[in-house]
Amino acid sequence: MITIRPIPAFHDNYIWHLQNGDQHWVVDPGDAAPVKKALDGAKLSGILLTHHHYDHTGGVASLVDDFDCPVYGPGSIDGVTHPLTDGDQFTLLQGDWEVIAVPGHTLDHIALVLHASDGTHLFCGDTLFAAGCGRLFEGTPAQMHQSLTRLASLPKDTKVYCAHEYTLANLQFARAAEPGNSDIAARLESDRATRDNDQPTLPSTIGRELATNPFLRTGSPEVRAQAAAHGASPDASAVEIFATLRQWKDTF
């Protein structure tokens, strides 16, 4: 059985720690120190990366120096020993993995989908957040919309492991984008209580995101109306609605 735990890093990052027996892997280790502390003397078996931003890769060199472990991720990242691209499949931790290219936040961004005995697990870096999505630093709205559409097509019970604790801020925006959505109001109340207890709001699920994430709800009449109030045309495409939402969120 694979266990998955968050390792907090920096102000709001999560490095995800996956363990099966004496196998230990981490996803997006921006900082080596909390990883080494979490390992508590165990050997790191390997590293998985979603994209090149330093808060996701900054700890790689130190961890490789200490553990001489493989690094799986986009081939554009220095230090990657096992380059991954869209459609790749591999086996780790007695689970089957697939790679989905999700350009938008960065052009090299990938998502990693783990099919394990207890279900499907998505490690999506900074592409899909709980009730939100990443900023467009390199890609286009069309690319990011397509990337999110691909992730949204995963089974609804897929667990979603984002790389940042942005949930409450994202839900505040979601409520503005779709004020009549009772699922958003309920989630905001629940996740506020979770954070008040200093617990992570993650993982989410694809089903929860489909119900409460405005960036996955560009067909909602209320979301479309709010987007129109912020500059979208009345007959805007889903990509145009997405672009308007993303621009609005950037200054929200």
C-alpha positions, 0 to 999 in steps of 0.5 A, a space after each residue: 500500500 502506498 502512503 502519501 503525506 504532505 511535507 510543508 515547505 516555504 510559506 505554502 508549498 507542499 512536497 508530496 512524500 510517497 512511501 511503500 515499504 522501504 521505498 520513499 519518493 518525493 514530488 517537487 522538492 523545492 527544499 531539501 531540508 524538510 525532506 531529509 527531516 521527514 525521511 528521519 534516517 530513511 533513504 530517498 529512492 527517487 524524485 518526481 518533478 512536474 516543472 522547472 520553477 525553483 520552488 519545485 526543484 531547488 532541493 534536487 541537487 542536495 538530495 541527489 548528492 546525499 542519496 544518489 537517486 534517480 530524478 524523473 521529470 521534464 527533460 528540460 530540467 537540469 539533473 533529470 535522469 529519466 525524461 518524461 513526456 506526454 503519454 509515457 507510462 512507467 511503474 514505481 512503488 508497485 503502482 502504474 504511472 502515466 504522464 500528461 503534458 499540461 502546458 500553461 503555467 510553464 511550457 514544460 509542465 507535466 502532470 503525473 497520474 498514479 494508478 494504485 490499488 486504492 484508486 487514482 492519484 494526480 500530482 499536478 504541480 501548479 496547473 490545477 489547484 484546489 478551486 483554482 489554477 496556476 498563473 500563465 507564466 509561459 503558456 497561452 489561455 488555450 493551452 491552459 484550458 486544454 490542460 485543465 480539460 484533460 485533467 478534468 476528464 480523469 475519474 471523479 474520485 481521483 485524488 488531487 495533490 496540488 503543490 500549494 495551499 492556496 485553497 481559501 484564497 481560491 475559494 474566495 475568488 470562486 465565490 465571486 465568480 459563481 456567487 450562487 453556487 452552494 457547493 462553493 459556500 459549503 466548501 469554503 466553510 469546511 476548508 476554513 475549519 480545516 485551516 483553523 486546525 492547521 491541517 492541509 485542505 488537500 488532497 482534493 478530488 476531481 469531482 470536488 473541483 468540477 463542482 467548485 472550481 470556476 476554471 473548470 466551470 466555464 459553461 456555467 451560466 453564472 460564471 459566464 455572466 460574471 466573466 461578461 461583467 469583467 470584459 468577456 463577450 456575450 457569446 465568448 468561447 470557453 477559452 475566452 471565458 477562461 482567459 477572462 477569469 484568469 485575468 480577473 483572478 490575477 488582480 483579485 
